[in-house]
Amino acid sequence: MPICFEQQLKKSLEQGRLHGVYLLFGDDLYLKNLYLDKIISAANVKDDIFNLHFFESSAELQQVYDAVLQFPLMNDKKVVVLKDYAFEDAGDSEFKKLCTLTAECNEDNIFVLLFEDEEFDHKRSARAKALISAVEKAGGLAALINHRETGELVRMLTAGATKRGCKMAADAARYLTQNVSQDISVLKFELEKLCAFVDGGTIEKSTVDRVCTKTVEASIYDLTKEIFACNSQKALRLADELFYMRLAASSILFTMHSAYVDMYRVFCAAESGISHETVAEDFAYPPNKKFLTNSARLNLRNFDENKLKLSFEELFNADRLLKSFGTDERAVIEQLIIRLIYIIQKGEKID
């Protein structure tokens, strides 16, 4: 089992099974550190200055090597944690040493490779795959820990609100995960704010809008939502807010373009009798982004093949203008909004 996931790691720890090597990577920082703490606690070395060692990315690998080879002092286990080691930039001899250390870790010690910020591309990187193989050879666990599925986060939020003496509607919890964050540490902080605001009341979607700060991406998707609804006034006001936030026009265009790409993928799939759920799987949409293909399916009710074609022509033209010297970026985006809405309403481009 080269790679496991959160549930397998959780089950292993709950059963009291400790492995000699752990490789923790993925996009959820809170959960990676949560499971690091669980490993340390299970080894009974928490706050133990003799048997718990942390090494940052700048550490000499030989120091890590020596720490892992030393036996525990007055304890059954010892835990050595190496954070964000830049293995992709290491020399061949250093990387080989890391793989050897990982594969031959002292059975009385636990070696944890934690990747918080350093990229760990387990699909394309030959070195990442070699490191996973070394972990497997040692009988360890390489755990991919990504953001939890939306359903799990919704249950966590609604239960958390109840514990704090409030109520949170499931649609409000889902709205929070889709528009603010999927990171549990951020969600817990936002939940505290929301519960303090309603003071024993009910948290609705409108409460999230009033209290929480949306991600820039979510704000741009709101903009595309108004374009699809042909609401030019709201769309232009949202564009104004994005420019007030000093967001680059290219970033706004990129996310708008992504919404149309989602629609095109779903459109082509539907023509072949393939569901939007399959599109999300085939194009490897992250769990928290799978709802985008369903949104695309709903938005397609106002489109046909010709409208999609004309819309992409306008998007490509806007991209060309933004890359031209001396362009008024705000004017390009505002004109694009009007042109896209006109296509939806009339089925043709503005001359």
Secondary structure in CASP SS format (residue, H / E / C, confidence):
PFRMAT SS
TARGET T0000
AUTHOR 0000-0000-0000
METHOD secondary structure of the structure
MODEL  1
M C 1.00
P C 1.00
I C 1.00
C E 1.00
F E 1.00
E H 1.00
Q H 1.00
Q H 1.00
L H 1.00
K H 1.00
K H 1.00
S H 1.00
L H 1.00
E H 1.00
Q C 1.00
G C 1.00
R C 1.00
L C 1.00
H C 1.00
G C 1.00
V E 1.00
Y E 1.00
L E 1.00
L E 1.00
F E 1.00
G C 1.00
D C 1.00
D C 1.00
L H 1.00
Y H 1.00
L H 1.00
K H 1.00
N H 1.00
L H 1.00
Y H 1.00
L H 1.00
D H 1.00
K H 1.00
I H 1.00
I H 1.00
S H 1.00
A H 1.00
A C 1.00
N C 1.00
V C 1.00
K C 1.00
D C 1.00
D C 1.00
I C 1.00
F C 1.00
N C 1.00
L E 1.00
H E 1.00
F E 1.00
F E 1.00
E C 1.00
S C 1.00
S C 1.00
A C 1.00
E C 1.00
L H 1.00
Q H 1.00
Q H 1.00
V H 1.00
Y H 1.00
D H 1.00
A H 1.00
V H 1.00
L H 1.00
Q C 1.00
F C 1.00
P C 1.00
L C 1.00
M C 1.00
N C 1.00
D C 1.00
K C 1.00
K E 1.00
V E 1.00
V E 1.00
V E 1.00
L E 1.00
K E 1.00
D C 1.00
Y C 1.00
A C 1.00
F C 1.00
E C 1.00
D C 1.00
A C 1.00
G C 1.00
D H 1.00
S H 1.00
E H 1.00
F H 1.00
K H 1.00
K H 1.00
L H 1.00
C H 1.00
T H 1.00
L H 1.00
T H 1.00
A H 1.00
E C 1.00
C C 1.00
N C 1.00
E C 1.00
D C 1.00
N E 1.00
I E 1.00
F E 1.00
V E 1.00
L E 1.00
L E 1.00
F C 1.00
E C 1.00
D C 1.00
E C 1.00
E C 1.00
F C 1.00
D C 1.00
H C 1.00
K C 1.00
R C 1.00
S C 1.00
A H 1.00
R H 1.00
A H 1.00
K H 1.00
A H 1.00
L H 1.00
I H 1.00
S H 1.00
A H 1.00
V H 1.00
E H 1.00
K H 1.00
A C 1.00
G C 1.00
G C 1.00
L E 1.00
A E 1.00
A E 1.00
L E 1.00
I C 1.00
N C 1.00
H C 1.00
R C 1.00
E C 1.00
T H 1.00
G H 1.00
E H 1.00
L H 1.00
V H 1.00
R H 1.00
M H 1.00
L H 1.00
T H 1.00
A H 1.00
G H 1.00
A H 1.00
T H 1.00
K H 1.00
R C 1.00
G C 1.00
C C 1.00
K E 1.00
M E 1.00
A C 1.00
A H 1.00
D H 1.00
A H 1.00
A H 1.00
R H 1.00
Y H 1.00
L H 1.00
T H 1.00
Q H 1.00
N H 1.00
V C 1.00
S C 1.00
Q C 1.00
D C 1.00
I H 1.00
S H 1.00
V H 1.00
L H 1.00
K H 1.00
F H 1.00
E H 1.00
L H 1.00
E H 1.00
K H 1.00
L H 1.00
C H 1.00
A H 1.00
F H 1.00
V H 1.00
D C 1.00
G C 1.00
G C 1.00
T E 1.00
I E 1.00
E C 1.00
K H 1.00
S H 1.00
T H 1.00
V H 1.00
D H 1.00
R H 1.00
V H 1.00
C C 1.00
T C 1.00
K C 1.00
T C 1.00
V H 1.00
E H 1.00
A H 1.00
S H 1.00
I H 1.00
Y H 1.00
D H 1.00
L H 1.00
T H 1.00
K H 1.00
E H 1.00
I H 1.00
F H 1.00
A C 1.00
C C 1.00
N C 1.00
S H 1.00
Q H 1.00
K H 1.00
A H 1.00
L H 1.00
R H 1.00
L H 1.00
A H 1.00
D H 1.00
E H 1.00
L H 1.00
F H 1.00
Y H 1.00
M C 1.00
R C 1.00
L C 1.00
A C 1.00
A H 1.00
S H 1.00
S H 1.00
I H 1.00
L H 1.00
F H 1.00
T H 1.00
M H 1.00
H H 1.00
S H 1.00
A H 1.00
Y H 1.00
V H 1.00
D H 1.00
M H 1.00
Y H 1.00
R H 1.00
V H 1.00
F H 1.00
C H 1.00
A H 1.00
A H 1.00
E H 1.00
S C 1.00
G C 1.00
I C 1.00
S C 1.00
H H 1.00
E H 1.00
T H 1.00
V H 1.00
A H 1.00
E H 1.00
D H 1.00
F C 1.00
A C 1.00
Y C 1.00
P C 1.00
P H 1.00
N H 1.00
K H 1.00
K C 1.00
F H 1.00
L H 1.00
T H 1.00
N H 1.00
S H 1.00
A H 1.00
R H 1.00
L H 1.00
N H 1.00
L H 1.00
R H 1.00
N H 1.00
F C 1.00
D C 1.00
E H 1.00
N H 1.00
K H 1.00
L H 1.00
K H 1.00
L H 1.00
S H 1.00
F H 1.00
E H 1.00
E H 1.00
L H 1.00
F H 1.00
N H 1.00
A H 1.00
D H 1.00
R H 1.00
L H 1.00
L H 1.00
K C 1.00
S C 1.00
F C 1.00
G C 1.00
T C 1.00
D C 1.00
E H 1.00
R H 1.00
A H 1.00
V H 1.00
I H 1.00
E H 1.00
Q H 1.00
L H 1.00
I H 1.00
I H 1.00
R H 1.00
L H 1.00
I H 1.00
Y H 1.00
I H 1.00
I H 1.00
Q H 1.00
K H 1.00
G C 1.00
E C 1.00
K C 1.00
I C 1.00
D C 1.00
END
